[in-house]
Amino acid sequence: MLRQVMRIGLICPYSLTMPGGVQSQVLALARALRNDGHAVRVLAPCDGPPPDSGVTSLGLSLPASANGSIAPVAPDPSAQLRVIRAMRDEAFDIIHLHEPLAPGPTMTALFTRPAPLIGTFHASGRSLSYELMNRPVRYLARRLDARVVVSDDARKFATKHLGGEYRVLFNGVEVVRYRQSPAYLSERPTVLFIGRHERRKGLQVLLQATRLLGPELRIWIAGTGPETQHLKARYSGDPRLEWLGPIDETEKIARMRGADVFCAPSLFGESFGLVLLEAMAAGTPVVASNISGYANASRQGKDAVLFPAGDHKTLAAAITELLRNKSRAAQLIASGNERAEEFSMARLAELYLASYRELLG
């Protein structure tokens, strides 16, 4: 019996040329599905050249406030016409929507429904639009043929606002890619932070903690955001801080592999700790805040050191311990590697393919 090769459309509402967890998941899932022999096309806004040859750009994005952050979405009519035309031309067997109720292309796919639709909900926390427009978003959610969430936190969030039944799947990490990448090495003990510079991501907590750390340390700070200039000015006299600005995926992986500690000090709003799993796959010990989203990805004391969110003194102590205690760091690395394998993108693609086949009968 011949294996069915599917034409799969992945639609992302956020610009693929902007850093973001949903965007990285969509691109990685597309690569994994192609590796399995399927024809995959990603439809999404792009604010520059598409990052992959399998991407159809839907035009430029506009910044919109979402869950304490800024989302680069494309709600304009031209983007909707492009996604309608692309869905018609590609004749997909199945269409997979990520954040189906974000304004723009995913909503348009829900309205037009040119093929069976599966939707993955990534967010948790609070959504003002879900609260103010509850009846319309519930109607649109019912147009999905299957619903997936990335964590129990995301399931509780979606069930509260939208009702319905959800399958819980994880976010995936491209384990082999992280293990085989070259490392960006530092001559000093180095801590890495990657994220948008906003209150939710907790960069200010890490910077407070640096006052309790030794002079030999180096802190790599990747990303940018509304707090960048304020924090740079406040800590301008600290030569240990290296502000990297936005970095691409290749540099992100290389920095993760080269750092001695990866720090994720987020305060709230994380539905799944994918970035923790990426650091584990890169072979770097993780220190992260003990919020529910990060607890989904790591086990306290085994795969990562989790500290009370906002507690810069405990964070400083955890970083110091890992830099001094090499055997403890090695234990975390070994366990983290095993944990990353459990959440591999190849495994996640197999689970999604099973759902696609079930919808196609």
N, C-alpha and C positions, 0 to 999 in steps of 0.2 A: 504493500500500500504506500503510495507516494505521500510525503509530508506536505501539508498545505503551506504554501508561501503566501503571506499576506501583504497587502498594501496598507500601511499603517500611517496615519497622520497624527503627529503630536502637536498640539497647539498650546503655546505659552503666551500669557497676556503681558509678560514683562520683557523689556528690551534685552536681547541676548548679548549686547555689547556693554551692558552694565553688570557689575558683579552682583550675584544674588544666589541664594540657595535653591530656589525653584528653577532658575535658569540653568544652573549647573546640573541639576537632576535631569532635566529634560534632555540636554545635550548628551549626557552620559548614558541615559536610557536608550536614546536613539543609536548610539554607537554599539551598545550591547545587542540590541535587536537586529542591527545590520550584521553583526558578527554571527548571528544565528541564521542568516540567509534571507531575511525579510527586507522588503522595499519600504524604507522609512523616509518620511519627509517631515521636517519641523517647520511650522508656520509661526512666526513671531515678529514683533517689531524689532528693528535694529537701528542704532544711531551711528552706524559706521558700516564698514564691510562685514557681511555675515561671517561669523566665526567658524563656519563649517560649510563644506560644499553641499551638504544635504539640507540647507536652510533656505526657505523662501522668506525674504524680508517683506514685512507688511508696512514699512515706512517708519517714521520717527516716533518717538515716545514723548509723553508729557509727564511731569512729576505730579504724583497724587499722594496725599497723606493716607497711610494705612498702618494700623497696629503699632503706633508709636514710631513709625519710620516713613520713608518716602518710597513709593513704588513707581517705576517708570512704565506707565501704561499707554495704550493707544486707542482712545475712545472715539477718535475722529472718523467721519464718514468714509474718507478715502481708505483707511485701514480695513474697514468692514467690507468695502467693495473688493479689496484685494483678497481677503480671506475667503469670501464667497466664490470668487473666480478660481482661486487656487484649489478649494475643495471640489469644485466642479471639474476642473481640468485633471486633477490627480485621481479622481474616482476611487477614493479610499474604501477598503473593506470595513475598516473601523477607524474611529477618530477618538483619540485620548486627550481629554482636556485637563490641564493642570490649573488649579484655582478657577474652577468653571464659572464662578460668579463675580470674578474681577471684571471691571468695565472694559469692553473692547472685544477682541476676536473670539474669546471663549464664549461670551454671552451671545455673540452673533451665531456661532455654531449651534448653540442651544435653540435659538429661534428658528434657524433654517433646517437643522437636523438632517443633513444629507446622507448620513450613514449611522449605524449603531454607535452610541456615545457612552464612553466610560469616563468618569471624572474623578480626579484625585484632589482632595482637599488637604492643603499643607498647614494652614494657619490655625492658631489657637489664640486665646486672649479675649479681646473684645472687638466687635465690629459695629460701628455706628450705623453703617448702611444696612446691615442685617436687621438691626433693631428698628430703624425708621421705615424700611421698605420690606417688612417681613413677608407680607402676602405675595408681592411680586417675586421675591427671591425664592420662596417656597415653590411657587408655580414653576419657575425655571429649573429648580433642582429636580422636580418630578419628571422633567424631560430627559433626564439621564437614564440610561438602561442599566447602569451599575455605578455604585459609589464606593470610593476607596478613601481612607484617611491614612496619614503617615504615623499616627501614634494615638494612644488612648486620650491624650489631651486634645488632639485635633478631633477625635470622635465625639467627645463630650461637648466641645464647642459647636460642631456641626449639628449634632442631635438637638441641642438646646434651641438653636435658631432655625433649623431647617426640617427637623424630624427625619424620618426615613431610617433605612438600615445601611450599615457601612461595614466594609471589610477593612480590617487593620493590616496594612502592609508597611514596611519600613522604608526609609530613604536608603539608597544604596551608595556604596563607595567603590570606585574602580581600583581594587586592591593592587593588581599587577602594575598598573601605571604608577601608583605611589611608591611601590617598592623598587621599581627599576629606574626611577628618575635620578639624575645627578643631584648632589647636595650642594647648597650654597653655604660654604663653611665660614665660620667666624673664628678669629684668634682668641676671643674671650668667651666665657660662659654667657650664653645668649638665651633670652626669653622672647618668644614671638607672640604678638597679638595681631589678629586679622579681623576686621569688621568695620562697619560704619561707625563714624565718630558721633554717637548720639547717646543719650542717657541710657537707653535700653541695653546697649551692648557693654556698658560698665567700664569703658576705658579709664574713666576717672578713678575707679577703684584700684586698678593696676598702677596708675601713676602715683596714687597715694602710697601704695605698698612699696614703691621704689625708694622712698625716703628711708625705709628700714632695711634696705639691701646694701650690699657692699659696693665699693667704688670700682671693682674690677668687672662688674656686670655690664652687659650691653642689652638694650631693649629694642627690638625691631618692632615698629608700629606701622602696619600696613592699612591702607584705606583712607577715607576722607569723610567729611560730613559737617553738619552745622556746628559742632563743638571744636573742630580742628584748630582754628585760629586762636580761640580762647585758651585751649589747653597748651598749645605751642607757646603762647605768651606767658602763661602761668609757670611753665616748667622750662623756660628758655635757657636757664643757667645750668641745666643738667647735661653734661657731655655724654652721658651714657645712652641717651635717647637718640634713636635714628628714625626719623620720620620718612617712611618709604613712599607715601602717597599711594594711589591706586596701582595694583600689580595684576598682571595677567595670570592665567591658570598655571602656566609653566613655572613662572617665578614663585607663585604661591607654594607649589609642591616642593620646589628646590629649597625654599626658606624653611618649610616644615621639616624637611629631611636634615637641614643643617642646624636647626635650633636644638638647644639642650632641654628646653621646657616649652610646651605650648600652653598659653594661658587664655581661657575663655571666661571672663568675669561678668557675663550678662546678668542683668537684674531681673528681667521678666520677658515674656513674649516669645520664647523659643519653644516650638512644638516638638522639635526633634533635634538632637545634637549631632547633626551630620558632620560638622566641622571637627568634633571630637574624634569621630571614627576616621576621618581623613588623616588627622595627626597620628592616630594609632597605626594606620596602614603605612604611614611614612616612617614609623619606628621612633616616635618622639613621645616621651612621657607627658601626660596631660594633667594640668591643674585647672579645675573649672568650678563655677559656682554651683551650689547644690539646689538647683531649681528643677522642677519636674521634667521639663523638656530635655535637660541634659542627663537626668537619671534614666531616661528611656534608652539612651545610647551606652551608658557606662555603669559599672557596678562599683560603688564606693569602696575605695581602698584596694580594689583588685585591678581594674582597668584604668582608673584615674583617681586622683585625689580631689574630692569635692569639698569645698569650703562654704560656710554660710554666705549667701549673697550679700555683697556690700561690706563684708568684714575684711578690710585691707590688712589688718594685723595678722589674721590667720592666713590670708593669702601670702603675705611676705614670709611667714614661717614655713609654709608648704613649699614655696619656691626654694628657700634656703636649704631645706632638708633634701630635696631632690638633687640640688647641685652638689651637695656635700656627700650624700650617701649614694654611691654609684650602684651598689647592689640593689637598693630599693628602686632606683630608676630602671635597672635592668629587669626587675620583676614586673614593673608596670609595662615596659615595652613588650615583654614576652606575652603577657596576658592581653595587652591591647592588640597585638597582632592576631591572636585567636579571635578576639571579639570582632575585629574588622572583617574577618573571613565570614562570620555569621551574617554580616550585613553586606555581602558583596553585590555589586551591581549585576553580575552575571546571574546570580541566584534570584534577584528581584525581577530581572527580565523574564526568567522562566515562569515565575508566578503570574506576572502580567500576561504573558502569552497564554497561560491556561485560562485566564479570565476572558481574553479576547476570543479564544476558541469556543468557550462556553456561550458567549453572546452570539457567535456566528452559527451555533448549532452544529 
